[in-house]
């Protein structure tokens, strides 16, 4: 709706994980470097965690694009699979099929054979599992057992787990301690800092063809406060801010338009209100103390 109004070639703040809008901010670039180093060294398990909306799926897609022809990738966006479904999905991702009803040991045998073929061809297999915190415990254990597939020199496959902080909590359970000990590289994606939020917004606008700065400094500061630096919330607020500015005929998004976006976004409104209550409570306590002292002083007089 607002593309022509602001001189944009495409929507800059879509929630779709479009790798064309990947912004190599320090945290995301560090996470990408960890992944590339770990995969290059042949490690078995790698873990990337981050709060909801911090860009894990986009990072995963970016990694898929960057891996060269020496790698064969299996991307599983839905971890709600039992062990049999997991093996079937991996076989399909690696270009193999198995007859319906094939027993689990036979599926494992087929998978092992396919992995050996790829290893002899000089290809490295990487399994990327998104939303790993939702995987059943038996499926996580099946993944650990798959990591046992190896030659005398190297693993036949490497596994990257992308998940929310709940994944770390699950891995602390006694029944998953063996999997936890297999994870040799990990990285936690942190929310963006204030300056990073501004850089992120400006870069995405630039990639979308924005001819000028479309957000005022005050608007950028409010977006950071209301989003806590969570990229998904930043995208939502910026999109709504542009819509509000377009609706009013503005050529730039100011603080007032961002306030309208915040009011229309429950998570952002809650975050913006949150800092007020501790201050209000502290002020109320201080007021009661002073009032009590005043009353006691009056009684003594």
N, C-alpha and C positions, 0 to 999 in steps of 0.2 A: 504493500500500500504506500509506503513512504520512500521507496527506492528513488524514483524520479525526483521527488521533492528535495532530497538531500544529495543527489548526484551519485548514488551508489549503484554498482553493477549487480550485486547480489546481497541477500540478507547477511549482515555481519555477525549476528548473534543467534543463529539457529542452534537448537539443542541437539541436532543431529551431529554425531562425532565425525565431522568433515575434516580430514587430515590437511586439506588445503588451508585451514585456519589454525593449524598447530602453531602455537607461539612458544618459542624456545626460551622461556623464562628460566632462571637459574635452577629452581626446584625440579621442573619437568626435564630440563636438559641433564641434570645430575642423575635422575632416575633412568633416563634413556642410556646414559653412559654406563651406569651399573649393569643394566640389562645386556648391553653389547659386550662389555668386558666379561661378564659371567658366561654368556653363551659362547664367546670366543675361547674361553678356557675350559669348556666342556663340563661345567658343573651340572649336577643332577637337578636340584630344586632351587628355584629363585622365587622370592615373594615380594610383591608390591602391594602396599596397603595405603588407604587414604579414606577420609570421610566421604560420605555421599556427595557427589558433585565436584570432586576435586580433579577430575579428568583422567581417571584410570582407563576407561574404555578408549578414549582418544589416544592415550599413550600406547595402548595395546595395538590399535590400528596403525599408528605411526611406526611402531616396531615392525609390524608385518610388512610394511612398505620398504623398510630399510634393509631387511635381510636379503642377502644376495642369492644367487642360484645354487650356492653350496648348501643352502638350507631348504628343508621341506617342512612346511608348517601345518599344524592341525589346530584350528581355532574352534573352541567350544564355548559359545556365548551363554549356553544354558547348562548349569552344573547339576540340575535336578535329574540325575541319571543313576540307575542302579549299576552295579559292576558289569552286568551283561550289556546293558545299553551303552556304557562307557566304552567297552571293547568294540562294540559294533560301530559306534560313532567314530572312533579312532581309525578303524579299518576303512571306513568310507572316506574319511578325510585323506587317507594315504592311498586312495585309489583302488581299494580292494573291497570285495563283498563276501558275505558268508551266507549260506542257505538259512532260511528261517528255521529256528529251533536248534541251531548249532549249540552244542554244550559249551559252557564257559571254558573248560580246559582246551577244547578244540579252537575256540576263538583266540585264546592266548597263544596257542601254537601257530595259528595263521598270522597273528600280529608279530610274533617273534621272527617268523620267516620273512615277512615283508620288511621288517626293520633291518634284518641282516642283508637283504638285497640292496636296500638303500645305503647301508654302511659300506658295502663292497663297491658301490658306485661312487663313493666319496661324498655322500650327502649326509648332512646332519639333520635329525628330526627334532623339531621343537613343538611341544604341545603347550598352547596358551589357553588357560581356563579363566574366564571372566566370572565375576560374582562368586568366587570360590567359597565365601563364607556360607553360602546356601547349599553346598554339596553335602549329601548324607555322609555320615561317618564311615560307613562301609565303602563308599566310593572314594573317599580320601585315602583309606587304607589300601584300596585296589590300586590307586595311583602310586602309592609307596612301593607296592610290590612290582609294579611295572618298571619302576626306576632300578630294580635289580637286574633287568635285562641288560647285559653288557658283554663285551669281549674281554680278553685279557688286558686290553689297553684303554678302552673307552666305553662310556655309556652308549647304549643304542638310541636313547632318546633323552631329551632335557625337558623339564616341566616348569612353566612359569605360572604362578598363582597370582591373580589380581583379585583383591578383596577389600571389604570394609574392615574397620578395626575389630569387628566381631570375629574375624578370622584369627587374629592373634589370641583372643580369649579362648576360642575353640582349641587352638593348638596347645594350650596349656593343660588340657585334659590328659589324664594319665594314659588313656587308650590311644592317644595320638602322639605320645612322646617320641616314638621312633621316627615318625614323619617330621616332627619339629627338629630333630637332630640332623635330618638330611638337608635342611635348608641352609645353604652356605652363603648365599647373598640375599640381602633384603633391603628394602628402602620404603620409607613412609612419606607420601606426598603431603606436604603441609599447605594450609591455605595461603593465599597470596598476601604479601605485605601491602601497605598503602601505596607506595611508589610502584609496586608491581601491578596493582590493579589498574593504575593509570596507563602504564606501559601496555598492559594486556588489551585494554579497550582501544587505545590509539592504534595498536598494531592490527587488530581485527578490522577496524574501520579502514585502515590503509589497504589491507588486503582486499577489502570490498570496494575500493576505488574512491573513498571519501576524499574530496578535494581540499577540505579544510578541517580544522578541529571542531568536532560537533558537540563536545561536552565541555562545559565550563569547569574550571578548577573546583569550584564549590560543588558542582554536580558529581565530579569524580570522587571527592572526599565523602559525600553522602552515600554513593554507591558502595564504597569500601566499608563504611560503618554499618550499613544495612545488610550487607552480604557476608560480613566477616571474612572476606577474601575467598569465598567459595565460588569457583568459576561458573558453575551452573547458575547460581543466584545472580552473579554479575551479568550473565547473558540475559536472564529473564528481566532484570531491572533495566538494562540498557535497551532491550527490545521495546519494553513498555514505555520507557522514557522517550524513545524516538516516536512511538505511536502518539503519545500525548502531545509532543511538540508539533508533530504533523497536524494533529487535530486542531491545534490552536494557531496554525500557520507560522510557527516559530522556525527560524533557520538554525537555531542552536538549542541544545538541551541544557536548561538551567536547573538549579537546585529545586525549584518549584515543580518542574515536570518529574524529576526523580522522586519527589515526595508523593506525587500522585501514583507513580509506579509502586512505591513502597506500600502505600495504603491498599493497593490492589493485590499485594503479594503477602500471604499470611506469614510465611517463614521470615521474610525480611522485616515485616512490621514487628514481629515478636522480638527479633534480634535488636531492633532499634530501640524498643521499649526497655529491654532487659537492663541496661546499665543505669536507668533512672531509678529503679526500685531500691537497690542497695544504698544509693545516695539519699533517697527519700527516707528510708528506714533509719539511717545513721542520723540524719537531721532531726527526725522525730524523737529519737532517743535523747539527743542532746537537748532538744527543747523541753522534754519532760524532766531531765535532770535540772536544768536551769529553773524551771517552774517549781520543782520540789524545793530547791534551795531558797527560792524567793518566798515560798510559803513558810518554810521553817524560820527564815529570818524575820518574817512578819510576826510569827507566833512568839519568838523570843523577845521581840520589841514590846 
